[in-house]
């Protein structure tokens, strides 16, 4: 069984994240999403909220894939978390050339740390290429409509969070 590991903060889960997760199933039998939990950072959503939003988004998009999805918390190196999950692939989404340059450096370092784990780059689909979690958070915080950038359940949670 080929296992892929996709690491990120997913705060919030965006349509870009969902695009990468769903396409990762083309190269892996199982996809493990590693949600980075950093004690020094205060996310807008709890780990449990992010897990629930991610699972709901995947189930709504493709119920068959939801059964092949695992979600774990991790601290530290993504390569170590990937190894603990039994992954042989690290999935990385690419939006543009800036992402590519950074991710190539990371892939080289990750290969040095864990040569048995390969990095697979998945270019963002054109309709989600411009979406970033940072921009979504900023738009939501300022009262803007983020419905085109995140799954519907996430948009509802963002509206509720910033309506407080």
C-alpha positions in Angstrom: 0.0 0.0 0.0 1.4 3.4 -1.0 0.9 6.0 1.7 1.3 9.8 1.1 1.8 12.4 3.7 0.6 16.0 3.2 1.7 18.5 5.8 0.4 21.9 6.6 -1.5 24.1 9.1 -4.9 23.9 7.3 -6.0 26.9 9.3 -8.4 27.1 7.6 -8.9 24.3 5.1 -9.1 26.0 1.7 -10.2 24.8 -1.7 -6.6 24.7 -2.7 -5.8 22.3 0.1 -8.8 20.2 -0.9 -7.7 20.1 -4.5 -4.3 18.8 -3.5 -5.7 16.2 -1.1 -8.1 14.8 -3.6 -5.5 14.6 -6.4 -3.0 12.9 -4.0 -5.2 9.9 -4.1 -4.1 9.4 -7.7 -0.6 8.6 -6.5 -1.4 6.9 -3.2 -3.7 4.3 -1.8 -4.0 6.2 1.5 -3.4 9.9 2.2 -2.4 11.1 5.7 -2.8 14.8 6.3 -0.5 16.0 9.0 -1.7 19.1 10.7 1.2 21.0 12.2 0.6 21.9 15.8 3.0 24.5 17.1 2.9 25.6 20.7 4.1 29.2 19.8 1.3 29.8 17.3 -2.4 30.5 18.0 -4.5 29.1 15.2 -8.0 30.5 14.5 -9.4 26.9 14.7 -8.5 24.1 17.1 -6.9 20.9 15.8 -10.2 19.1 16.2 -12.1 21.8 14.2 -9.5 21.6 11.4 -9.8 17.8 11.3 -13.6 18.0 11.2 -13.6 20.6 8.4 -11.1 18.6 6.4 -13.0 15.3 6.8 -16.3 17.0 5.9 -14.8 18.7 2.8 -13.3 15.4 1.5 -16.5 13.5 2.2 -18.6 16.1 0.4 -16.3 16.1 -2.6 -15.8 12.3 -2.9 -17.2 10.0 -0.1 -15.1 7.1 -1.4 -11.9 9.0 -0.7 -12.8 10.0 2.8 -12.4 6.3 3.9 -8.8 6.4 2.6 -7.9 9.6 4.5 -6.2 9.8 7.9 -5.5 13.0 9.8 -2.9 13.3 12.4 -1.3 16.1 14.5 2.5 16.5 14.4 5.2 18.7 15.8 8.7 18.9 14.5 9.9 17.6 11.1 7.4 16.6 8.5 9.8 13.8 7.4 9.6 12.3 10.9 5.8 12.5 11.0 5.7 11.0 7.5 7.9 8.1 8.5 5.8 7.5 11.7 2.7 7.4 9.4 4.4 4.8 7.2 4.5 7.2 4.2 6.8 6.8 1.3 5.7 10.0 -0.4 5.5 13.6 0.8 2.9 15.6 -1.1 3.5 19.3 -1.8 1.2 21.6 -3.6 2.7 24.2 -6.0 0.9 27.5 -6.9 3.7 29.3 -8.7 7.4 29.6 -9.4 8.1 31.0 -5.9 6.5 27.9 -4.4 8.6 25.8 -6.7 11.9 27.3 -5.7 11.2 27.0 -2.0 9.8 23.5 -2.3 12.7 22.3 -4.3 15.0 23.3 -1.5 12.8 21.6 1.0 12.6 18.4 -1.1 16.4 18.3 -1.2 16.7 18.7 2.5 13.9 16.2 3.2 15.6 13.7 0.9 18.8 14.1 2.9 16.9 13.6 6.1 14.8 10.6 4.9 16.1 9.2 1.6 13.4 6.6 1.6 10.6 9.2 1.3 10.1 10.9 -2.1 8.5 14.3 -2.6 5.7 14.5 -5.2 4.7 18.0 -6.4 1.1 18.6 -7.4 0.6 21.8 -9.3 -2.5 23.7 -8.1 -5.5 23.6 -10.4 -6.0 26.9 -12.2 -9.2 27.7 -10.3 -7.5 27.5 -6.9 -4.0 28.7 -7.7 -4.5 32.1 -6.2 -5.9 30.9 -2.8 -3.8 31.0 0.3 -4.9 30.4 3.9 -3.4 33.8 4.9 -5.5 35.7 2.4 -8.6 33.8 3.3 -8.1 34.6 7.0 -7.6 38.3 6.2 -10.7 38.5 4.0 -12.8 36.7 6.5 -11.5 38.9 9.4 -12.4 42.0 7.5 -15.9 40.7 6.8 -15.4 39.7 3.2 -17.1 36.7 1.5 -14.7 33.7 1.3 -17.3 31.3 -0.1 -15.4 30.9 -3.4 -12.1 30.0 -1.6 -13.1 27.5 1.0 -15.5 24.5 1.4 -19.0 25.6 2.4 -18.7 24.3 6.0 -15.4 26.2 6.4 -17.0 29.4 5.1 -19.8 29.0 7.7 -17.3 28.5 10.5 -15.3 31.5 9.4 -18.4 33.7 9.3 -19.3 32.5 12.8 -15.7 33.0 14.1 -15.5 36.6 12.9 -19.0 37.6 13.8 -18.2 37.2 17.5 
